[in-house]
Amino acid sequence: MTTSTHTLTLDQGTVDVSVSLDGQQGRPFLLLHGGGGPQTVTPFAGFLAQQRPARVFTPVHPGFGGTARPEWLSDVTTLAQVYAELLDTLDLRDVAVVGNSIGGWIAAELAALGGDRISSVTLVNAVGIHVPGHPVADTFSLTPVELSRLSFHDPAKFRFDPSTLTDVQRAVMATNRAALQVYSGPHAMTDPTLADRLAKITCPTLVAWGASDQVVDADYGRAYAQAVPDAEFRLMEGTGHMPQTETPEQLLPVLWDFADSHTTDRPQH
């Protein structure tokens, strides 16, 4: 894995984005992490690049992982514009965008912006839309142990012991939480206007869902898929809110097969 920092210029100002790259050749993936921070997807990025011919670009959302977030970057819609600029800066084409949780919301907003660099989008247990009767769990009011119970099919395998954290890790967790609260907006992980933008998405979209997720349930996922024209919905049994952490070997072929079947840059035979 190599890490680089890119200074991106938008109408609102400049922002530095740290990006990790796993894999040296193959199709490009943009992997967008959730509220737990980049470590929730970093192992999976390495796994994907190891198992398939893929170059996996994993940015850190500004404000997470101890990075700086400019004042003007305060919502998911603007963050999606940052990543559209990143794809331009890296000059990536035929990109498979994958996002988990709030990273899925960012991926959806990025897809809604259009552009010809993205060939497919996979939303893994994404948040963002408002679904009556299926609220997103209020994760900010939960302890890490309570959140783990809602997030995993088998929470016992992912026991969290806060006493093992270093002061530095505690500080990073606190800044991650603060950044997440900014990006999640006034409606706590949902945007009532998002569905209108999802209706404009034209690239192939897969909504993949861990069936045991109690942060956002499977019916919420089905509603997400229905909001995107021609989107596919795929339910994965025995896994929860973060399949890339809990069952990476189950998620990998789901992501890869969808991305591979919707490539715009197939080699000629």
Secondary structure, 3 states (H helix, E strand, C coil): CEEEEEEEEECCEEEEEEEEEECCCCEEEEEECCCCCHHHCHHHHHHHHHHCCEEEEEECCCCCCCCCCCCCCCCHHHHHHHHHHHHHHHCCCCEEEEEECHHHHHHHHHHHCCCCCEEEEEEECCCECCCCCCCCCCHHHCCHHHHHHHHCCCHHHHCCCHHHCCHHHHHHHHHHHHHHHHHHCCCCCECCCHHHHHCCCCCCEEEEEECCCCCCCHHHHHHHHHHCCCCEEEEECCCCCCHHHHCHHHHHHHHHHHHHHCCCCCCCC
